[in-house]
């Protein structure tokens, strides 16, 4: 119907609508502009947060990778030192060096990924990163060539001086973006709140849609923060593990080097003093060998390359071999083993008994005993002491790897692998191991199958 054909009342209604539209339409347009502006502003804020979060994640990832490189170089050096004393094989050194090189390559990839983000090109100066990689490569080349002493000197003089600079720059990049995320989050939150108020009053549908979008964005921000916190926790855990490992391995090394130098340089020492020092050196070397064996065994077990060779074994002979270092150090251990042949792997049986006896001597009471008796078709070896035992709250978890109480391991002087390795080896040999408290004594009970009836 054309307007010219409208009657008077229709023309008045149309005129009133047009008059009211001159007020309503600009108002609606203003609302749409406000909603659009707030929506765009909030979206831009979330995009900025996402970019900063990505920088933070990649900085944290690079920081983690640098710590891994440092730790693997340190572990390769320790295994190389063990190989120089015959406690490890050159193949183990080669594996450790290869893993350290892989970690260095991964660090280089993560640094490149960080620098590829707009605004993060200068997060890590090229000179700082290149110096750390050069130092790492030099140490690994020397370790691969069997030059243990020069490699150790490079770690102390070069690598350990370049790592803090690299870690500091990465930490600064990480913490800086975290602060930016908090500022952007607050700003985006205020804009989102204003938009929700406007939309809630004027456009209910838009309000619901904006709220739903805000919830999703809030969830994404939480995921970014959680990812950053998780990565930081992993870095702290790795740093704590390598710190404990370095400390525990350094303790026997310090004793060996100190007493050996004293014995070599002091011509006034008499035979008794030399025997005492030799006993301490033998005891500390035995501890160092035990810890390195546990680390190598754990690595092989993780790679499913741990081999077991079962054969008839005399436990009395193997225990005498294990206790040789303890006798040289004048550490008393009572023994009473019924002679019988076991079905076991000779080296793994020694490793289990050495771990259990060392644990009892270092952390138990003064009365340490090893008793072996035939029990049906099995042979039971009980290593006991009159100490206080393991706290009740940790007894159920004591055979897990790296179990700590607070900031310290259950057994101070241990890398946290001995008991878990002992039980794992017992299982692989078809036996078992348990912990118990009997008549005020701490007992670790190893059961293995016998190869024959007891000898008379």
Secondary structure, 3 states (H helix, E strand, C coil): CCHHHCCHHHHHHHHHHHHHHHHHHHHHHHHHHHHHHHHHHHHHHHHHHHHHHHHHHHHHHHHHHHHHHHHHHHHHHHHHHHHHCCCCCHHHHHHHHHHHHHHHHHHHHHHHHHHCCCCCCCCCCHHHHHHHHHHHHHHHHHHHCCCHHHHHHHHHHHHHHHHHHHHHHHHHHHHHHHHHHHHHHHHHHHHHHHHHHHHHHHCHHHHHHHHHHHHHHHHHHHHHHHHHHHHHHHHHHHHHHHHHHHHHHHHHHHHHHHHHHHHHHCCCCCHHHHHHHHHHHHHHHHHHHHHHHHHHHHHHHHCCCCCCCCEEEEHHHHHHHHCHHHHHCCCCCEEEECCCEEEECHHHHHHHHHHHHHHHHHHCCCCEEEEEEEECCEEEEEEEECCCCCCHHHHCCCCCCCCEECCEECCCCCCCCHHHHHHHHHHHCCCEEEEEEECCEEEEEEEEEECCCCCC
